[in-house]
């Protein structure tokens, strides 16, 4: 849940309630009456971007021992941002005070300090802080804990799945990628499921924007899931207009190469792309005429369909390729 914090009184509301409130005020034309005022205490709110006033308010709450403010101020000192001078010692002290009050985000940061050695390297304290933050519902801590258990491989499948599922239910992309991989490979005690593998791999990319780093494993899992589901669903007939998995499967396989895969994954992806392209370009996707001596022309948008001529390409587009075609990665 995304919350909106009001620095004047320290209260908060969820983003959904905030959006509904704004829509209601605008509809009833009373928006001007409360413009710039806190919906909870009715005091004037600081102007967005006024780091000096916001910082003063945060420190005021932090001095009163409020955990959220201690964490917020601590983060700002640690990074030297938003008007706060860089002071890692003061920042870490504030985050520790927040963690002592069991503030989930602070507990997660403390766990990372024990992992990375900012304070001291301590595996037991790392896991202890992670567990506490995860139990309190911190999604990043839940994913980190699932990953930690997975790396240790001490027969902790139930714990891995428990925390990965919790994190994924909050939209944590890395946890979604982890579950997608487990379902595709039938790992961690799960039965293979192409549908769930596809579902969780897609969730990994739900909020991804152009230019974001790509998880090559999730991209390749999604490519495989699309291809294998197409084989099963259409009895190995892969050129049905509007229902061909080839363009999208190739798109995600090519995207996997844009990431930073291991040598093993890289080789698998290259072989898979080569297999798909050789299979598809052996005949015209529309009329199924064999390629022969002269090479077929490829759809320049998705690079996933081949044609013997423009007439076939136009016919195939109208027949359904416009639904299969996906813009290639530049």
C-alpha positions in Angstrom: 0.0 0.0 0.0 1.3 3.4 -1.0 0.8 6.1 1.7 1.0 9.9 1.6 2.7 11.3 4.7 1.7 14.8 6.0 4.7 16.4 7.7 2.7 19.0 9.5 1.0 16.5 11.9 2.8 13.3 11.0 -0.4 11.6 9.9 -1.0 9.7 6.7 -3.6 8.4 4.3 -3.4 5.8 1.5 -3.0 7.0 -2.0 -6.4 5.6 -3.0 -8.2 7.6 -0.3 -6.2 10.7 -1.3 -7.2 10.3 -5.0 -10.9 9.7 -4.0 -10.8 12.8 -1.8 -9.4 15.0 -4.5 -11.9 13.8 -7.0 -14.8 14.4 -4.6 -13.6 17.9 -3.7 -13.3 18.8 -7.4 -16.7 17.4 -8.2 -18.3 19.3 -5.4 -16.2 22.4 -6.2 -14.9 22.8 -2.7 -11.3 22.1 -3.7 -10.2 25.8 -3.2 -11.5 25.8 0.4 -8.9 23.3 1.5 -6.2 23.9 -1.0 -2.8 23.7 0.7 -4.2 22.5 4.0 -3.7 19.1 5.6 -6.9 16.9 5.4 -6.2 15.6 8.9 -5.2 18.6 11.0 -6.2 21.4 8.6 -2.9 23.2 9.2 -1.0 24.6 6.2 1.1 22.0 4.5 4.7 22.8 3.3 5.0 23.5 -0.4 6.3 20.6 -2.3 10.1 21.0 -2.9 10.5 23.3 0.1 13.2 21.0 1.6 14.1 23.5 4.4 10.6 23.6 5.9 9.9 19.9 5.3 13.3 19.0 6.9 12.5 21.2 10.0 9.1 19.4 10.4 10.7 15.9 10.0 13.4 16.7 12.6 10.7 18.1 15.0 8.8 14.7 14.8 12.1 12.8 15.0 13.0 14.6 18.3 9.7 13.5 19.7 10.7 9.9 19.1 8.4 9.2 16.1 9.9 6.2 14.3 8.8 7.2 10.8 10.5 10.6 11.2 13.7 9.1 12.6 13.9 6.8 9.6 13.1 9.6 7.1 15.7 12.0 8.7 18.2 9.1 9.0 17.9 8.3 5.3 18.3 11.9 4.3 21.5 12.3 6.4 22.8 9.0 5.1 22.5 10.1 1.5 23.0 13.9 2.0 19.8 14.7 0.1 16.8 17.1 0.3 18.6 19.8 2.2 20.3 17.5 4.7 24.1 17.6 5.0 25.8 14.2 4.5 26.3 12.7 7.9 26.3 8.9 7.9 27.0 8.5 11.6 24.0 10.7 12.6 21.9 9.1 9.9 22.7 5.5 11.1 22.0 6.5 14.7 18.5 7.8 13.8 17.7 4.7 11.7 18.9 2.5 14.7 16.5 4.4 17.0 13.7 3.9 14.5 14.5 0.1 14.2 14.4 -0.1 18.0 10.8 0.8 17.8 10.3 -2.0 15.2 9.7 0.4 12.2 9.7 -2.1 9.3 11.7 0.1 6.8 14.4 0.8 9.4 14.7 -2.9 10.3 15.3 -3.7 6.7 18.0 -1.0 6.3 19.6 -2.3 9.5 19.6 -5.8 8.1 21.5 -4.6 5.0 24.1 -2.8 7.2 24.8 -6.1 8.9 25.0 -7.9 5.5 27.2 -5.3 3.9 29.4 -4.6 6.9 28.5 -0.9 7.3 28.3 -1.6 11.1 29.8 -5.1 11.3 29.2 -8.2 9.3 26.8 -10.4 11.3 24.8 -13.1 9.6 22.6 -13.8 12.7 21.7 -10.1 13.1 21.1 -9.8 9.4 18.6 -12.6 9.4 17.0 -11.5 12.7 16.3 -7.9 11.4 15.1 -9.3 8.0 12.7 -11.7 9.7 11.3 -9.0 11.9 10.8 -6.5 9.0 9.3 -9.3 6.9 6.8 -10.3 9.6 5.8 -6.7 9.9 5.0 -6.7 6.1 8.0 -5.0 4.5 8.0 -6.4 0.9 11.7 -5.8 0.2 12.6 -7.6 3.4 10.3 -10.5 2.5 12.0 -10.9 -0.9 15.5 -10.5 0.6 14.7 -13.1 3.2 13.4 -15.5 0.5 16.6 -15.0 -1.5 18.8 -15.5 1.6 17.1 -18.8 2.4 17.4 -19.8 -1.3 21.1 -19.1 -1.4 21.7 -21.1 1.8 19.9 -24.1 0.5 19.4 -25.7 3.9 16.2 -27.4 2.9 14.1 -24.3 3.7 11.7 -24.6 0.8 8.6 -23.7 2.9 10.2 -20.5 4.2 11.4 -19.5 0.7 8.0 -19.9 -0.8 6.2 -18.3 2.2 8.3 -15.1 2.0 8.5 -15.0 -1.8 4.7 -15.3 -2.1 4.2 -12.5 0.5 6.6 -10.2 -1.3 5.0 -11.0 -4.7 1.5 -10.3 -3.3 2.8 -6.7 -2.6 4.1 -6.4 -6.2 7.8 -6.9 -5.5 9.2 -7.6 -8.9 12.2 -9.7 -7.8 9.9 -12.0 -5.8 7.6 -12.4 -8.9 10.7 -13.3 -11.0 11.7 -15.8 -8.4 8.3 -17.6 -8.3 8.1 -17.5 -12.1 11.5 -19.3 -12.2 10.4 -21.9 -9.6 7.2 -22.7 -11.6 9.0 -22.9 -14.9 11.8 -25.2 -13.5 9.6 -27.2 -11.0 11.9 -26.1 -8.2 11.5 -25.5 -4.5 8.9 -28.2 -4.2 6.6 -26.7 -6.8 5.0 -28.6 -9.7 5.8 -27.2 -13.2 3.2 -24.8 -14.4 3.6 -22.9 -17.6 0.6 -20.7 -16.8 1.9 -19.6 -13.4 5.5 -19.3 -14.7 4.2 -17.0 -17.4 2.0 -15.1 -14.9 4.8 -14.3 -12.4 7.4 -13.6 -15.1 5.0 -11.1 -16.6 4.5 -9.5 -13.2 8.2 -8.9 -13.0 7.9 -6.6 -16.0 4.6 -5.0 -15.0 6.1 -1.7 -13.8 9.2 -1.8 -16.0 9.9 1.3 -18.1 12.0 1.6 -21.3 15.7 1.7 -20.3 15.2 -0.2 -17.0 17.7 -3.0 -16.5 16.3 -6.4 -17.6 16.3 -9.6 -15.6 17.5 -12.0 -18.3 16.2 -15.1 -16.4 12.7 -13.7 -16.1 12.7 -12.6 -19.8 13.9 -16.0 -21.0 11.3 -17.8 -18.7 8.6 -15.7 -20.2 9.8 -16.4 -23.8 9.8 -20.2 -23.1 6.4 -20.1 -21.4 4.8 -18.3 -24.3 6.3 -20.7 -26.8 5.4 -23.9 -24.9 1.9 -22.7 -24.1 1.4 -22.0 -27.8 2.6 -25.5 -28.7 0.2 -27.1 -26.2 -2.8 -24.8 -27.0 -2.7 -25.0 -30.8 -1.4 -28.5 -31.2 2.0 -27.3 -32.5 0.4 -25.1 -35.2 2.3 -21.9 -34.6 1.2 -19.7 -37.5 -2.4 -19.0 -36.7 -2.9 -15.3 -37.4 -3.7 -13.5 -34.2 -2.6 -16.4 -32.0 1.0 -17.0 -33.0 3.4 -17.0 -30.0 6.5 -16.6 -32.2 6.8 -12.8 -32.3 6.3 -12.3 -28.6 8.5 -15.3 -27.7 11.3 -13.9 -29.9 10.8 -10.4 -28.4 11.4 -11.7 -24.8 14.2 -13.9 -25.8 16.0 -11.0 -27.5 15.3 -8.9 -24.5 17.0 -11.5 -22.3 20.2 -10.9 -24.3 19.9 -7.1 -23.4 20.4 -8.0 -19.7 23.5 -9.4 -18.0 22.9 -13.2 -18.2 25.3 -15.9 -17.2 27.3 -17.6 -19.9 25.1 -20.7 -19.6 21.8 -18.6 -19.9 23.3 -16.6 -22.7 24.1 -19.8 -24.7 20.6 -21.2 -24.1 18.9 -17.9 -25.3 21.0 -17.7 -28.5 20.2 -21.3 -29.3 16.5 -20.8 -28.6 16.4 -17.6 -30.8 18.2 -19.5 -33.6 15.7 -22.4 -33.4 12.7 -20.1 -33.5 14.0 -18.0 -36.4 15.1 -21.1 -38.5 11.7 -22.6 -37.9 9.7 -19.5 -38.8 11.8 -18.3 -41.9 11.7 -21.7 -43.6 8.3 -20.8 -45.2 6.1 -17.8 -45.8 4.0 -17.1 -42.6 0.9 -16.3 -44.7 0.8 -18.8 -47.6 3.3 -21.3 -46.1 5.2 -21.4 -49.4 8.8 -22.8 -48.8 11.5 -20.2 -48.8 13.5 -21.7 -51.7 16.7 -20.1 -52.9 15.7 -16.5 -52.4 15.3 -15.3 -48.7 11.9 -14.3 -47.4 11.3 -10.7 -46.3 10.9 -10.2 -42.6 8.4 -8.0 -40.7 10.5 -5.0 -39.8 8.4 -4.2 -36.7 8.7 -7.4 -34.7 11.3 -9.4 -36.7 9.2 -12.4 -36.0 7.3 -13.2 -39.2 8.6 -13.9 -42.8 6.8 -13.3 -46.1 7.4 -14.1 -49.8 6.1 -10.7 -50.8 4.2 -7.6 -49.8 0.8 -9.0 -50.8 1.2 -11.9 -48.3 2.4 -9.5 -45.6 -0.6 -7.2 -46.0 -3.0 -10.2 -46.0 -1.4 -11.7 -42.9 -1.5 -8.3 -41.1 -5.2 -8.0 -41.7 -5.8 -11.6 -40.8 -4.4 -11.2 -37.3 -0.7 -10.5 -37.3 -1.5 -7.0 -36.0 -2.4 -8.6 -32.7 0.7 -10.8 -32.6 3.2 -8.1 -33.7 5.2 -6.5 -30.9 7.7 -3.7 -31.5 11.2 -5.0 -31.3 13.8 -3.7 -28.8 16.0 -1.0 -30.3 
